[in-house]
């Protein structure tokens, strides 16, 4: 490509992209924060636009951070620089309208008008209609995406040379590891980049969605990025599909996790066969047999989603990290102002299905508030019961402070 020939990227495109990415806070390898970028905004935007439009923009290394998982292991994330996030957003805004209309209706991840709740609701309905589920887990998906296959899909959907050019450069951009070393990359795409979700969706659109519609059109599925659930009528059909998918993913240079990919029986009051696997996790929820009540007040067992044990573990760990007893000088109103948005977000997401499962989380939070009270007031030190009664009085006096107090009119302990 002739770098002296301007590409069809306008200053307006860079400005609109900047406005969309400015909410992110993490800095990339250059250490530049959003505040630093905004401090000399005109010059930074012009330099980025000038390099993009001339074809001379080469993305810097992506800073890798490792996030511990509640169930063990780590989740690697790639943090681009502020300028690189803006450049990726320019490409995403041009590519997304072209691709989104091609994607399958049962692909829910990172798409306009689609949500995790929609995927969970659809999975819930289909678990009532189908006895068996194949729960797929792709091992190290983002790290093992085949560049050649992905670029083949990109070329199929856009003729814009500049989009092709920059996507290929992002795929090849090196990674700065936590120890400071820099590694070249021949496969994979960093999870955390602005353009990563749409490229992952494009890749799995051909690896999975299109293939399923052609090979198993009678088997419904829900896919949210690389989280995939398939619904089968019989155990034999589920086992055969699992084997076929293992071969399909291997052909596309991906590996289904041998322990985490499993066939699950959707046991309930009408499905009482004995099978070792009767639950699966999907988007932070555990689907399993749960007690429910019908319209006539009769109790029965239904296969339903509720917040998963791993999700509860992660949320409890975050509550512990707040170290509430160490903030005893603060008034409760200040604590509520800081923490209520987080609790409300958890309630809005995990409380959508089988909300009673969140009660254990609320109890744990109120226990920590009780510990905060015992540090704040000397007369309550060593008196757990008195501190929890005091907490209930505070909850009744001001139930709007926390989302669960508002629902119950009291604390969840004592």
Phi, psi and omega in degrees: 000138179281108184291346178279347180269119183300141176267159185283058178241121183262162175298326178298320179299319179292320179296314179296321178295318179301316181297332182277334184259356189289354179282338179293153187239333187290144178266150178271203185294337181276355179072004183282126178271170176296325178296319178298316180297316181290336181296332176228054192301312185299314180293317180296316180295318181296315181298319179295313179300317183298320179288321179294314186290335180270352182082009183261011180278124174238121184295140176287171176302151177267130179280123182266131173237151184242119182258123178296140175267149180297326181272010182102158182084186181229155174247111181281132176238146177253127182251106176286165173290165179301313181298322181289326176297321178294316179299318178296323180293327176301314181290317181301317182294334177276327186274325187301315179298330180287318187276324190299324179292343179272339187287157183288145178301333180267015168261116190250344191282128171055045179234144178301131178079004179244154182211164176296321179299323177296318179295319181293318178299317178295319178297320179299313180297317183287333174292331174288331185268341183232139185281338190230150179230141167253114181263113185263138174229113181272122184286122177050050187304306186297332181277350186239009177301129180283120184297319183295316179295321180295315180295328176298320178291320178300314181297331181290333189249351176217137176261002181286111183299325183290326176292316177301316182301309186286326175299316179297321178293321178294323178297325183270353182301132181291170182240130173269116183284164180304332179276002178095348178287154181245128182244138173288159182230127178246344175222162172087168179217133184297128174282119183131343176285154182297321185271351184300313183300318183289328176290322176296318177297319179297316180298310182285341174302318180272323180295319188242300190302304183296319180296318179297316181297328179276322186266326183223063185295342182273354182257112180283159179210164168233132176232127173239100188057242182259011173267119190226135176233131176241144185246128183234156181278323185231162178295320180299317179298320180294316180295319179294320178296317179302315179295318180295322180290325176301318179291318181298313181294324177297321178298332180260017175066033174238156182236126172281130182299121187295331180270324186272339174277123189209161173262132186236138175265128183274074185290141173203194183298333181260355180236099189241022177290152179272124179207137187294330183255110180232024174206154173212157178255140181210115175057041177087001179245146172258123173268123180197171176295130180223154178285138178218168181235130180276183186295342179262008178083009181274134180278135176212171179260129180230149179273107191224156173272145172208163183308135186281156175302322179295321178295317178298320179298317179295319181290321176297322178297322179292321178297317177300322181295340178288339177050057185304319181300335180284351181252032183299332178294339184283144171289155182300326181299322179291320177296316180296320180298326181279320190261337183303320178301325179291312179299321179293322177296317177298317182295319181293326181275303187278341179277359181291328182233129179047063189295341180297340178294340179282350184302322180297325178292316179296321178298318180295317179298316180292328173300318180292325174295324176297320176295324176298318179298318182293332175279332184282322185242119184299325182292345179261353183299127181082002182242083183300314182300315180294322180294324181285327174294320176299320179296320178295323176297318179295323180294322180289326180287326183219069185294343183280356181297318182231149188299322182283332173294322181296324181284321188260339184074012180197170173286164184265011179233166177094000000 
